[in-house]
């Protein structure tokens, strides 16, 4: 019985110590300004990435790649004759 009571007191003291530690350090925690700055930087990055997704710019790049592919396929068609193998 004495051992159980002693263990209970130790557990209570430990819990009280943890609560006291939390309360003492809670006042020194950051006010979130670092997190707010990070969020602002992330928003700026998202805006920059969204500007790169301009539909006209994407369409123009796609047309360039399709033209390159078309020229390559045309050149390849002239090299390979139907009915022959390489």
C-alpha positions in Angstrom: 0.0 0.0 0.0 2.8 2.4 0.9 4.6 1.6 -2.5 1.4 2.4 -4.4 0.9 5.7 -2.6 4.6 6.6 -3.2 4.2 5.8 -6.9 1.1 8.0 -7.0 3.0 10.9 -5.5 5.9 10.5 -8.0 3.4 10.5 -10.9 1.7 13.6 -9.6 5.0 15.4 -9.1 6.1 14.4 -12.6 2.8 15.6 -14.1 2.9 18.9 -12.1 6.5 19.4 -13.3 5.5 18.9 -17.0 2.6 21.3 -16.6 4.8 23.9 -15.0 7.4 23.5 -17.7 4.8 24.0 -20.4 3.3 27.1 -18.8 6.8 28.6 -18.4 7.8 28.0 -22.0 4.4 28.9 -23.5 5.1 32.5 -22.9 8.4 32.4 -24.8 6.9 30.7 -27.9 6.9 32.6 -31.2 3.9 34.7 -32.1 3.6 32.9 -35.4 5.5 35.6 -37.4 7.8 33.1 -38.9 4.9 31.0 -40.0 3.1 34.0 -41.4 6.2 35.0 -43.4 6.5 31.4 -44.7 2.9 31.5 -45.8 3.4 34.9 -47.6 6.5 33.4 -49.4 4.4 30.4 -50.4 1.6 32.5 -51.7 4.1 34.5 -53.8 5.5 31.3 -55.2 2.1 30.0 -56.1 1.3 33.3 -57.9 4.6 33.0 -59.8 3.8 29.4 -60.8 0.3 30.4 -61.8 1.6 33.0 -64.1 3.7 30.4 -65.8 0.5 28.5 -66.5 -0.8 31.1 -68.9 -3.0 29.2 -71.4 -1.7 31.3 -74.4 1.9 30.6 -73.4 1.2 26.9 -73.0 -0.5 26.7 -76.4 2.4 28.5 -78.1 4.9 26.1 -76.5 2.8 23.1 -77.6 2.7 24.4 -81.2 6.5 24.7 -81.2 6.9 21.1 -80.1 4.3 19.9 -82.5 6.1 21.6 -85.4 9.4 20.1 -84.4 7.8 16.7 -84.2 6.1 17.1 -87.5 9.4 18.0 -89.2 11.0 15.0 -87.6 8.2 12.6 -88.7 8.3 14.1 -92.3 12.1 13.5 -92.5 11.7 10.0 -91.1 9.0 9.2 -93.7 11.3 10.2 -96.5 14.0 7.9 -95.1 11.7 4.8 -94.7 10.1 3.6 -97.9 6.9 1.4 -97.7 7.7 -2.3 -98.3 11.3 -2.0 -97.2 12.8 -2.8 -93.9 15.8 -1.2 -92.3 
